[in-house]
Each structure stands twice: as C-alpha cells, then as structure tokens.
Amino acid sequence: MGRKQVSRALLSGLSLLTLIALFAGFFILKGKYSPENKVKLVIDHVRNGNDMNVQLRQEEISLIRSFDEFAVGHQPALPVVKVQQVASNDDEVQVVAWLAAIDYTEDNRIREVYTGSLLFTLNRSSLFSWKVSKVEEMQPIN
C-alpha cells in the first residue's frame, strides 16, 4: 500500500470516528437534558428546598411539595417518582410524573399503597434546554 493510500485510509477512519463521536455526543446531551430529566430535577429541587432554582409559581411548588408531605405523613419515605413524556410537538412537551408511596407493616408486608400524578408542561428554551411552564394535578395522592 502506498503512502497516499495509507493517508487516505487514516483520514477516512479519523473522519468516521469524528462523525460517530459527534452523533454519540448529541444523543448523550439529548438524553441528559430531556424533558423527563428536567421534571425529575425540578421535583428534586423542590424536595431539597431549592425553590429558587425551579422558576415556578408558589402554588405549583406547593402542589409538588404536598405529594411528599402526604407520603411522609403516612409512611417514613418520600414517594418514588416515575416520569414519562405523553405528548409533544416541536416546542412543547407534556410529562406525567407518577408518585407512589408504600406503607409497610412491622413485618415488612404492604399495608397501603398511595399513588398520585402530576402533569408538567414544558417549553423548549434552546436546543437542549426545557423550561417548566405549568404543573397541574392529574390525580391527587391518596
């Protein structure tokens, strides 16, 4: 193989690796900054008392907090949160957060399961950034 062929092969391989790295980086960033992760982050901030970081109305912060307060009043742990995107267009998505708290007896049997759900509406603020514009109660926790 001549020198020219080796350099072309190296250049082609390097170009292919660069392209793969760019695609991988795009999908990693897209996942990290997904609407679902934004909702989880907002819930975590409210739970940790970082209300300034969530940019929501006080009623919406209180609504999120009320789910944790209900759960802690009925059993010692915060509810488990599962999120799923349920609707979207180019600049707006809706994500449902299902919250479940399980109350156990002393012998570790399930006594009661409390569930509820919140609907988060998010608007795109840049390519990878989402802002929560509204939080609504779909099903009260009970």
C-alpha positions as CSV (number, residue, x, y, z in Angstrom):
1,M,0.0,0.0,0.0
2,G,1.4,3.4,-1.0
3,R,1.8,6.4,1.3
4,K,-1.2,8.1,-0.4
5,Q,-3.5,5.2,0.3
6,V,-2.4,5.0,3.9
7,S,-3.1,8.7,4.5
8,R,-6.5,8.4,2.8
9,A,-7.3,5.4,4.9
10,L,-6.2,7.2,8.1
11,L,-8.2,10.4,7.1
12,S,-11.3,8.3,6.3
13,G,-11.0,6.4,9.6
14,L,-10.5,9.7,11.5
15,S,-13.4,11.3,9.8
16,L,-15.6,8.3,10.6
17,L,-14.6,8.3,14.3
18,T,-15.3,12.1,14.5
19,L,-18.7,11.6,13.0
20,I,-19.5,8.8,15.4
21,A,-18.3,10.9,18.3
22,L,-20.5,13.8,17.3
23,F,-23.6,11.6,17.0
24,A,-22.9,9.9,20.3
25,G,-22.4,13.3,22.0
26,F,-25.6,14.6,20.5
27,F,-27.6,11.7,21.9
28,I,-25.9,11.8,25.3
29,L,-26.7,15.5,25.6
30,K,-30.3,15.0,24.3
31,G,-30.8,12.3,27.0
32,K,-29.2,14.3,29.8
33,Y,-31.3,17.4,29.0
34,S,-34.5,15.6,28.2
35,P,-37.9,16.9,29.4
36,E,-38.2,13.8,31.6
37,N,-34.9,14.6,33.4
38,K,-35.9,18.2,33.7
39,V,-39.1,17.1,35.6
40,K,-37.0,14.9,37.9
41,L,-34.6,17.7,38.5
42,V,-37.5,20.1,39.4
43,I,-39.0,17.6,41.8
44,D,-35.6,17.1,43.4
45,H,-35.0,20.8,43.8
46,V,-38.4,21.2,45.5
47,R,-37.7,18.3,47.8
48,N,-34.4,19.8,48.8
49,G,-35.8,23.2,49.4
50,N,-34.1,24.8,46.3
51,D,-37.2,26.6,45.2
52,M,-35.2,29.5,43.6
53,N,-33.9,27.0,41.0
54,V,-37.2,25.8,39.7
55,Q,-38.8,29.1,38.5
56,L,-42.3,28.0,39.2
57,R,-45.2,29.8,40.8
58,Q,-45.6,29.3,44.5
59,E,-48.8,27.3,44.0
60,E,-47.0,24.8,41.7
61,I,-44.2,24.4,44.2
62,S,-46.7,23.8,47.0
63,L,-48.5,21.3,44.8
64,I,-45.3,19.3,44.3
65,R,-44.4,19.6,48.0
66,S,-47.9,18.4,49.0
67,F,-47.3,15.0,47.5
68,D,-44.2,14.5,49.6
69,E,-45.9,15.9,52.7
70,F,-48.8,13.4,52.3
71,A,-46.5,10.5,51.8
72,V,-44.3,11.3,54.8
73,G,-47.4,11.7,56.9
74,H,-48.5,8.2,56.0
75,Q,-45.1,6.4,55.9
76,P,-41.5,7.5,56.5
77,A,-40.1,7.7,53.0
78,L,-40.7,10.2,50.1
79,P,-42.7,8.8,47.2
80,V,-41.0,7.0,44.3
81,V,-41.2,9.1,41.1
82,K,-41.6,7.7,37.6
83,V,-41.9,10.1,34.7
84,Q,-42.9,9.6,31.1
85,Q,-43.4,12.0,28.2
86,V,-47.0,11.7,27.0
87,A,-47.4,14.4,24.4
88,S,-45.1,16.6,22.3
89,N,-44.7,19.0,19.4
90,D,-41.6,20.9,18.3
91,D,-41.5,23.4,21.2
92,E,-43.8,22.0,23.9
93,V,-44.0,18.6,25.7
94,Q,-46.1,17.2,28.5
95,V,-44.6,14.8,31.0
96,V,-46.6,12.9,33.6
97,A,-44.9,12.3,37.0
98,W,-46.5,9.3,38.8
99,L,-45.7,9.3,42.5
100,A,-46.1,6.2,44.7
101,A,-45.6,5.7,48.4
102,I,-45.8,2.3,50.0
103,D,-46.6,1.9,53.7
104,Y,-45.3,-1.3,55.2
105,T,-46.3,-3.2,58.4
106,E,-43.7,-4.1,61.1
107,D,-43.2,-7.5,59.4
108,N,-42.4,-5.8,56.1
109,R,-45.8,-6.5,54.4
110,I,-47.5,-3.9,52.3
111,R,-50.2,-2.2,54.3
112,E,-51.2,0.5,51.9
113,V,-50.1,2.0,48.5
114,Y,-50.7,5.7,47.9
115,T,-50.4,7.0,44.3
116,G,-51.0,10.3,42.5
117,S,-49.8,12.0,39.4
118,L,-48.8,15.5,38.2
119,L,-48.8,16.8,34.7
120,F,-45.8,19.0,33.7
121,T,-46.0,21.2,30.6
122,L,-42.5,22.2,29.3
123,N,-41.5,24.6,26.6
124,R,-38.2,24.5,24.7
125,S,-35.9,27.4,25.6
126,S,-32.9,26.3,23.5
127,L,-31.8,23.2,21.5
128,F,-31.2,21.1,24.7
129,S,-33.0,23.2,27.3
130,W,-36.5,22.9,28.6
131,K,-38.4,25.2,31.0
132,V,-41.4,24.0,33.0
133,S,-44.3,26.4,32.2
134,K,-47.1,24.7,34.2
135,V,-47.7,22.0,36.8
136,E,-51.2,20.5,37.2
137,E,-52.5,17.8,39.5
138,M,-53.9,14.9,37.4
139,Q,-54.7,12.6,40.3
140,P,-54.4,13.6,43.9
141,I,-52.2,11.3,46.0
142,N,-54.4,9.0,48.2
